[in-house]
Amino acid sequence: MTISKQAIFSARLNSIKSIIEKSSEKNKLDLIGTNLGQDFNKLLKEIGETYPEINEALPAQITFNGPFNDMQKADVNYTDLEIFTETTLSLLNLMQSK
């Protein structure tokens, strides 16, 4: 049995979503680490390449230019990442219903 790329993408996004949902509201305001941001960017790139019809609707890549970059922090917090994750999951669901 082969697992579809869409199912793999959804599983990865749901994992991120699940962890964020379990976090306290205070923790959701913390900036995400660069490793998580880079992994999310890679996932967005893979999704965009697999489904070019939704590429332009995907969230923007996470950046690492802010003052906390030296502390290995991205320019977005966990609440932002939660929104990006939800958006991406919704777009993948559109592809599934296609």
C-alpha positions as a printed Julia matrix, in Angstrom:
98×3 Matrix{Float64}:
   0.0    0.0    0.0
   1.35   3.38  -1.01
   0.68   6.43   1.12
  -0.16   9.56  -0.86
   1.97  12.67  -0.58
  -1.14  14.55   0.48
  -1.58  12.18   3.45
   2.07  12.57   4.42
   1.88  16.37   4.19
  -1.31  16.38   6.27
   0.25  14.13   8.91
   3.26  16.41   9.24
   1.08  19.52   9.49
  -1.28  17.87  11.99
   1.71  17.02  14.18
   2.73  20.67  14.29
  -0.86  21.74  14.91
  -1.33  19.23  17.73
   1.75  20.37  19.62
   0.85  24.05  19.28
  -2.72  23.41  20.46
  -1.35  21.81  23.62
   0.8   24.84  24.39
  -0.22  27.54  26.82
  -1.33  30.91  25.49
   1.86  32.41  26.92
   4.05  29.89  25.1
   2.22  30.58  21.83
   3.65  34.11  21.94
   7.23  32.8   21.95
   9.19  32.93  18.71
   9.72  29.58  17.02
  13.21  28.18  16.6
  15.05  28.41  13.31
  15.1   24.62  12.88
  11.3   24.42  13.07
  10.99  27.4   10.74
  13.36  25.85   8.22
  11.5   22.52   8.38
   8.19  24.3    7.83
   9.65  26.21   4.87
  10.87  22.95   3.37
   7.41  21.44   3.82
   5.78  24.46   2.13
   8.21  24.12  -0.78
   7.43  20.4   -1.17
   3.68  21.08  -1.08
   4.0   23.91  -3.61
   6.01  21.72  -5.96
   3.55  18.84  -5.63
   0.45  21.03  -5.99
   1.43  24.04  -8.11
  -2.21  25.13  -8.37
  -2.19  26.14  -4.66
   1.41  27.38  -4.54
   0.48  31.06  -4.65
  -2.1   30.61  -1.87
   0.36  28.98   0.54
   1.68  31.08   3.44
   4.88  33.01   2.86
   8.15  31.4    3.84
   9.22  32.02   7.43
  12.09  34.49   7.68
  15.04  34.72  10.04
  16.09  38.36   9.81
  14.9   39.77  13.11
  16.9   40.77  16.15
  16.51  37.29  17.67
  18.16  35.52  14.75
  21.43  35.25  16.72
  19.48  33.32  19.37
  18.3   30.82  16.73
  14.78  32.3   16.62
  12.61  32.95  13.58
  10.59  36.08  12.91
   7.25  34.42  13.76
   5.72  33.08  16.95
   3.81  29.85  17.55
   0.46  31.58  17.01
   1.63  32.68  13.56
   2.81  29.15  12.83
  -0.56  27.8   13.96
  -2.3   30.07  11.44
   0.13  29.06   8.68
  -0.43  25.39   9.51
  -4.24  25.73   9.46
  -4.11  27.59   6.15
  -1.91  24.95   4.58
  -4.1   22.11   5.88
  -7.2   23.81   4.45
  -5.52  24.15   1.07
  -4.5   20.49   1.12
  -8.09  19.55   1.93
  -9.19  21.44  -1.18
  -6.81  19.31  -3.21
  -8.22  16.14  -1.69
 -11.77  17.08  -2.63
 -10.68  17.85  -6.18
